Amino acid sequence: TVGTDGNLYAVNIQGGLGVFSLTPGGDLRWNVPGFLTNGGPGMGRVAFGPDNLYYADDGLWLVEGCGPPYEGLVSITLDGDLEWCRSISGVYNPPVGPVATLDGRALILQLPQTGTHIRAYTPDGEVDWTQDFLPYNLGVGPDGNVYAWFGTTLISLTAEGDERWSEAQLINNFPWRAEVAPDTSSVVAGSVYGFGVNGTIVAADPADGSTLWSLPVTGPSAGA
């Protein structure tokens, strides 16, 4: 991911560099080692706070400050200093999360058996709020609001965790992360091909969740 400072940030979760940053020219700026995972892709998604990045994983055995259950969320400054680690049972593996709100909260997902499924943390690493429905993914728009799918229903929350609206959409299967247009004219997501049903791309109004349009997409790689 490219940061607002123009540098590149990524995570190698197979025992290599760990969390690291590159200059635009490809030179290594710094790295924080110790990140391993039980499975999944070789690279993970990071989210940016005002002057830091967040990363969540299920294998933090070798990360300084992390303890049992060795799943959790870390905050690292954009200069490469590990600020804190919070151990959280049942954190979803990348690339599901985390995401960050515009005021610096970090949001992660937990597995169903934990009871609390969305957890929001302050920039200091304290639990800020929780929600008990389990979305497929999370997204944050330039309007500062949070967007999540629960089945085929699109739900919008404020950065403080209060529900703004909940609206069923003309989409099928498993929706991908919702993305809000830069001018906040629409929130768009796609669903993938599955169970013999083609995918769909749908756009909704970020103000009230009403469906603006829905477009079927054929083929096994349908999505957005």
C-alpha positions in Angstrom: 0.0 0.0 0.0 1.3 3.5 -0.8 1.2 5.9 2.2 0.3 9.6 2.1 4.0 10.3 2.5 4.7 8.5 -0.9 6.5 5.5 0.7 5.4 1.9 0.3 4.2 -0.2 3.2 3.6 -4.0 3.2 3.8 -7.1 5.4 5.6 -10.3 4.6 3.9 -12.9 6.9 6.1 -16.0 6.1 9.0 -15.2 8.4 10.7 -12.7 6.2 10.9 -8.9 6.6 7.7 -8.7 8.6 6.1 -5.3 8.4 8.4 -3.1 6.1 8.6 0.1 4.2 10.2 1.0 0.9 11.0 4.3 -0.7 9.4 5.1 -4.0 12.6 3.9 -5.6 12.4 0.5 -3.9 15.0 0.9 -1.1 14.2 -0.6 2.3 13.5 2.1 4.9 12.9 -0.2 7.9 11.3 -3.5 8.9 9.7 -4.9 12.0 10.3 -8.7 12.0 8.5 -11.6 13.8 5.2 -11.8 11.8 4.2 -15.4 11.0 0.8 -16.8 10.1 -0.9 -20.2 10.1 -1.9 -19.9 6.5 -3.2 -17.5 3.8 -1.3 -15.2 1.4 2.3 -14.2 1.6 1.5 -10.5 1.9 -1.0 -8.8 4.2 -3.1 -5.6 4.1 -2.3 -2.6 6.3 -4.4 0.3 7.3 -3.2 3.9 7.9 -3.9 6.1 10.9 -2.9 9.7 11.0 0.8 8.9 11.6 0.9 5.1 12.0 -0.2 1.9 10.4 -2.3 -1.0 11.7 -1.9 -4.7 11.0 -3.9 -7.7 12.3 -2.9 -11.3 12.1 -3.3 -14.7 13.8 0.4 -15.5 14.3 2.2 -12.9 16.4 4.4 -15.3 18.4 7.6 -13.5 17.7 6.4 -9.9 17.8 7.6 -7.9 20.8 4.9 -7.1 23.4 2.5 -9.7 22.0 1.3 -12.5 24.2 -1.2 -15.4 24.3 -3.4 -16.0 22.3 -0.9 -14.6 19.8 -3.6 -13.2 17.6 -4.1 -9.5 17.5 -3.6 -6.0 16.3 -0.4 -4.0 16.2 0.3 -0.3 15.7 3.6 0.8 14.1 4.7 4.4 13.4 5.5 5.4 9.8 9.1 5.6 11.0 9.1 1.9 11.9 8.6 2.0 15.7 6.3 -0.7 17.2 3.9 1.3 19.4 1.7 -1.5 20.9 0.3 -5.0 20.4 -3.1 -6.1 21.5 -3.8 -9.8 21.7 -7.3 -10.6 20.6 -8.8 -14.1 20.3 -10.3 -15.0 17.0 -9.0 -12.2 14.9 -9.7 -12.7 11.2 -6.7 -13.5 9.0 -5.6 -11.0 6.3 -6.7 -9.8 3.8 -10.0 -9.1 5.6 -8.6 -6.3 7.8 -8.0 -4.1 9.6 -9.4 -0.8 8.4 -8.9 2.7 9.9 -11.4 5.5 10.4 -10.4 9.1 9.4 -9.8 10.0 13.0 -7.4 7.1 13.6 -9.5 4.3 15.1 -8.6 0.8 14.0 -11.4 -1.7 13.2 -11.0 -5.5 13.0 -13.2 -8.5 12.7 -13.4 -11.5 15.0 -14.6 -15.1 14.3 -18.2 -16.0 15.1 -17.6 -17.9 18.3 -16.2 -14.8 20.1 -19.6 -13.0 20.4 -18.1 -9.6 19.6 -17.5 -9.4 15.8 -16.4 -5.8 15.1 -13.9 -4.2 17.5 -12.8 -0.6 17.3 -9.6 0.5 19.0 -8.4 4.0 19.7 -4.9 5.2 18.5 -3.7 4.4 22.0 -4.8 0.7 21.7 -7.8 0.9 24.0 -11.1 -0.8 23.0 -13.5 2.0 21.9 -16.6 0.2 20.8 -17.9 -3.2 19.6 -20.7 -4.5 17.4 -22.1 -8.1 17.5 -23.0 -8.7 13.8 -20.5 -10.5 11.7 -19.9 -8.8 8.3 -18.0 -10.3 5.4 -15.6 -7.3 5.4 -15.3 -3.6 6.4 -14.7 -0.4 4.4 -14.3 3.2 5.4 -15.3 6.0 3.1 -14.0 9.6 2.6 -17.2 10.6 4.4 -15.7 9.1 7.5 -18.4 6.4 7.8 -18.0 2.6 8.0 -19.6 0.2 5.5 -20.0 -3.5 6.0 -22.0 -6.4 4.3 -24.1 -8.7 6.4 -25.4 -11.3 3.8 -26.9 -9.2 1.0 -27.6 -6.3 3.4 -25.3 -3.2 3.3 -24.9 -1.6 6.7 -23.4 1.8 7.4 -22.0 2.8 10.8 -20.5 6.0 12.0 -16.9 6.1 13.2 -18.3 5.9 16.7 -20.1 2.6 15.9 -23.6 3.9 15.7 -25.8 2.5 12.9 -26.7 5.0 10.2 -28.8 2.7 8.0 -29.3 -0.9 7.0 -30.5 -1.7 3.4 -30.9 -4.9 1.4 -29.2 -4.7 -2.0 -29.6 -6.4 -5.4 -26.5 -8.4 -5.0 -25.8 -12.2 -4.5 -23.3 -14.6 -3.1 -20.5 -13.1 -1.0 -20.0 -9.3 -1.4 -16.5 -7.9 -1.5 -15.3 -4.9 0.5 -17.5 -1.8 -0.2 -15.7 1.2 -1.6 -17.0 4.7 -1.5 -16.4 7.0 -4.5 -14.0 10.0 -3.8 -16.9 12.4 -4.3 -19.1 10.2 -2.0 -21.7 9.9 -4.8 -22.0 6.1 -4.4 -20.7 3.1 -2.4 -19.8 0.2 -4.8 -19.1 -3.5 -4.2 -19.0 -6.6 -6.2 -19.9 -10.2 -5.4 -18.0 -13.3 -6.7 -19.2 -16.3 -8.8 -20.3 -19.1 -6.6 -22.8 -22.1 -6.4 -23.5 -21.7 -10.1 -24.6 -18.1 -9.7 -22.8 -15.2 -11.5 -21.5 -12.2 -9.6 -23.0 -8.8 -9.4 -21.7 -5.2 -9.1 -24.0 -2.9 -7.1 -23.9 0.8 -6.2 -25.8 2.3 -3.3 -26.4 5.9 -2.1 -24.1 6.5 0.9 -26.7 8.8 2.4 -29.4 6.3 2.9 -28.4 3.0 1.4 -30.9 3.0 -1.4 -29.8 1.0 -4.5 -28.6 3.2 -7.4 -27.9 0.4 -9.8 -27.0 -3.2 -10.1 -25.1 -4.9 -12.9 -24.7 -8.7 -13.4 -21.2 -9.9 -14.3 -20.8 -13.3 -16.0 -17.8 -15.6 -15.5 -16.0 -17.3 -12.6 -13.9 -14.2 -11.9 -16.8 -11.8 -11.4 -16.2 -9.3 -8.6 -15.0 -5.8 -7.9 
